[in-house]
Amino acid sequence: MKHLVICIALLTVGACCFAQQKKVASHNATSGNPVFQGWYADPEGIIYDDTYWIFPTWSDLYENQTFFDCFSSKDLVNWTKHASVLDTTAVKWAKKAMWAPSVIRKNGKYYIFFGANDVHEGEIGGIGVAVSDRPEGPYKDLLGKPLINEIVNGAQPIDQFVYNDNGHYYMYYGGWGHCNVVQLNDDFTGLVPFEDGTVYKEVTPENYVEGPFMFKKDGKYYFMWSEGGWGGPDYSVAYAISDSPFGPFKRVAKILQQDPSVATSAGHHSLLHAPGTDDYYIVYHRRPLNDNARDHRVTCIDKMTFDKDGFINPVKMTFEGVPAQKIKKSKKK
């Protein structure tokens, strides 16, 4: 009987550990879409060393959006879930609607920038920052208050994306059809003015709604965003190209949108660029066909390509996803 009790106890402990870090095993040649199970939206993809990471929003009623899970993979096909890497117990001012994490590493520390509380004028909430020694957390509140808690240039303080431009850390953010860019200080505890003395620069392109994203390729700045309504089938992704991280951003085209044979409401994306390759992957959420549940959004990955002139080709949504690709280790000099 004693041995039976011990065995049950060991099984219970093992189950608890498994629940905290669950491997989403796959024996397929491709990732499949969605890439992992669950209602997840607003996925931020990033590469740390030899590992792909995705940090999404838990897609639910605002009152239930009180935590972030994240997922890691060595090959884009097999994913490990890291549960509740940050939640409202670690961020005392956040009560609900923890949204759209943006993640970055600096000086050996890992940061999550996030929106919380669906803030309106005069309310507590906005964009916060949390920090950890590991990408899988746990994360703790860096400031004890929002980094941005006010509405400037009409932009609701949500949907932030932090971009490292040669050691200058810019944060693009904004909902309600307006987008600002600000410059972060060295330890991410505040904002610093630009050379012209301004703190907030509005960079809103045509048809912008939310979900900004920036990357640089061949010396050009590609600014991307989501258009349409997040709850409707017309949600989509468009982009602009500029010589400066501050624009102007003249809209080029829409590159991701619904496909009646695959899914609707495709948007709020990020990118993964495999080092040492020309391979770009768009990480985004979409709604399954014939599903009217408001919050049923799933995270998917598809290939993104460019034409000979550097313009982004329209993305084809798939059920297959992308093939396995491990990150090549850089040669030490």
N, C-alpha and C positions, 0 to 999 in steps of 0.2 A: 504493500500500500504506500509506504514511504517513497519507494522508487517511482510509483505512478504519479504521486504529487509532485516530485522533483521534475519529472518529464513534462508534466502539464505546465509547471512554472517556466521551464526553459522554453517551451513552445510559445507561451504567452509573451515572454521577453523578446523572442525572435520575431514574433508577429508585430510587436510594437516598433522594433527597429526597422522592419521591412516597410511598415506604413510610413515612416519618416523619409526613407530613401528607397523608392520603388523603381525597379528597372522595368521599362516598357519594352519588352523584348520583341524583336522582329526577325523573322527568317526570310524576309523578302529581299529581292534585289534592289528595291527602291523604298523610299520612305513611306509611300502612301500618303494620301490626304484625307482627313487630318493626320498630322504627324504624330500626335498623341491624343488620347481620349480625354474628354471633358469639355466643358463650356469655357473656352478661353478666347480672349480678344486682345486687340492692341499689342501684338507681340513685338518685343524688342529683341533682335538677334545681335549677338556680339561674339567675337572670338577672343578667348583668353588662352594664350600659349597654344597647346595642341587640342583644345576642346571648344566645341560649339556650345553656346548657351542661348536659351530663349527665356525671357522674362515677360510673361503676359499679364493681363488683367483677368481676374476671375469674373466671368460674365454672369451677373445675377442682379437682383434688385439692389438699389443703392445701399439699403440698410444691411445687406448681406456681403457687400464688397468691403471686407474688413481685413484682408490679408493678401499676400502675394506668394504663389508657388513659383518655382523656376524649374527648368529642365536642362540637362546637359547631354552631350553626345560626342563620341569620337569620330563618327562617320556619317552623320545626318540621318541615319536609318534607325539605330538603336538609341533610345532616349531613357535617361534616368530622371525620375521626378524627385525634387527636393521640396518637401512640403513646408508651407508657412514660414518662408525665410524672413518675412517682415509682416507684422500685423499691428492692429491699433493698440494692443497692450504696450507696445514699445514706442508708440507715438501718441502721447496723451491728448494732444489737441485734435487728432483725427478721430472722427466718430463713424464715418461712412464713406462710401464712394472713393475708395483708394483705387486710382486709375493709372493706366498708361505708364508703367515704369520705364525710365531711361537709365541705363547703367554705363559706368565707365570706371577704369582703373587709373589711379595716379599714386605714385610713390609707394607702391606696395599695398595700398588700401583700395577697397572696392566700394563704390558709391551707387546708391539707388536714388534717383530724383523721381518724385511721384506727385500726383495731384490728389487732393483729399477734400471731402465735404461738399463737392459741387458748389463752390463758393459763389455767392452773389454779393453785391455792394453792401458793406457794413457787417458782413458775417465773418466768423473765424474759419479760416481754411485757405486753400491755395496750393502752392508748390512747396513741398518739403524735401529734405535730404536725409538719408540714412547711410550709415557707414559700417563696414565689416572688415575683418582680416582675411575673409575667405569669400569667394564668389557665391557659395551656397549658404552664406550667412552663418549664424543669425546676425541680422542688421539691427543697429540701434539708432535712435534719433540723434542727428548731429547737432541740431540747433535748439530743440525744445519749443520751436515755433516755426511758422512757415517762412521760407526764404522770400517768397513773393506772396503778398496777401491783398494786393490791390488790383483794381481793374484800370489798366493804362492803355490808352489808344483803342478802347473798346474791346480789348482782348481779355477774355476770362482766363485766369491763371491755371491752365490745365495743359495737358498734352505737350510736355516739355521734351526737348531732345538736346542733349549735350554733345557738342562737337569740338574735337581737339584739332585746331588748325595751327600746326607747328608750335605748340606750346601755349597758344592762346585758346582759352576754353570759353566758347560761346554757347549760350543756351537759347534755342529757338522755342517759342511756346505760343499758345493761344487758341481759344475756342471762340465761338460766336462770330466767325467770319473774319477775325483779325489775328495777325501774327506779329509778334515783336521778337527782337533779338537783344540779348543783354550779354555783358562780359562778366564772367565769374572771377572772384579773387583767388589767390593761390590756394587757400584751404577750403574753398567752396562754402564759406560761411557768410558771404555777402557779394554784392555787386560793385564793380568799379566802373567809372565813367570811360567812355571812348575818348579818342584824342580830341574830338570837337567839344567835349564837355557834357555831352548827352549820356544818359544812362539807359534809356529805352529807345530803340530805333524800330519804327514800324516797317516791315518788309512784306506786307500782304500782297500776294499776287492775285491775278484774276481768278475768280471762282473758288478761292480758298475758303475752306470751312474749318478744318482742324488737322491734327496729326502731322506736323512738319517733320521732315527728315532731310539731312544734308550729307553728301559725300563728294569727294574730289576725284576726278579722273582726267589724266592727260592735261593737267593744269587748269581745268575748268571746274567750277562749282556747280553741282547738280542739286537743285533745291526741289524737294518733292512734298506733296501734301495730299490730303483727302478732300474730296468734293461730295456734294449731295448730302442726304440725311443718313445718319448712322443706322437708323431703324428701317430704312427703305431700300428697295432694290437698286436704286441709282447710286448708292455709295460706290466710290471709285477713287483711283489715284491718278494724279497728273504731275507734271514736272516743268521746270524751267532751267535754263543754263545761264551762268553769269561768269564774269571775270573776277568778281569780288564776292566774299561771303556775305556782304551787305546788299547785294543786288546792284542794279534793279533786276528783278526776276520776271521776265516776260514769259508768259505761259507758252509752252511748246505744243503739248498734246496730252491726251489721256492715254495711259499705258496699261491700266488694269481696271476692268469693269466686269459686270455680271455676264455670265454665259448661261442662257436658258437651259442648256443641256448639262450643265455642271453645278452651278451655284449662283447665288445672288449676293448683293451687299459686300462686294470685295473691296477692302480698304484697310486703313490704319496699319501701315506696313513699316518694315525696316529692311535692311539688306545685310547679307553675309557675303563677304568677298574672300574666297580662299586664297591665302597668301601664296605668292609665287605662281599664280595662275590668272587666266582671264575669265574665270568662272564667277559669276554673280548670281546670287539666289535671293529672290524676294520672299520675305516672311510676312504673312498677312493673315487677316481673319476673313471669313466669309460665312454665309448662311446656307445650310443645306436646303435643297429644293423642297417645296411643298411643306415647309415647316413654318408655322405662324407664331411660334413662341418668341416673344420680344427679345429675350436674352440668349437665344440659342445661336452662338457664334463659335466657330472652331478655328484652330490655328493650322495654317497650311504653308507649304514651301513649293515654289516653282522656279524654273530657270528664268533669268532675265538677261537679254542680249542687246547688243548695240549694232547699228549699221556702220558702214565704212566711214561715215562722217561724224560718228560719235553720238548720234541720236538713239534714244532707247526704242527698241522695237516693242510693239504690243505684246504683252505677256499672255501666254495661253494657259488658262487654268486647267489642271488635270486632276484625276483621281489617283494617278500613279505617283505623283510627287517627283522626287529627284533620286538619282542613283547614289550609292554609297561613295563618299569621298573623304578620306582621312586627310588631315592637315600635314603638309610636308614640313619636316623639321628643318629649320634654317641651319645652314652650315656655320659652325663657329670659326671666326677668323683667327 
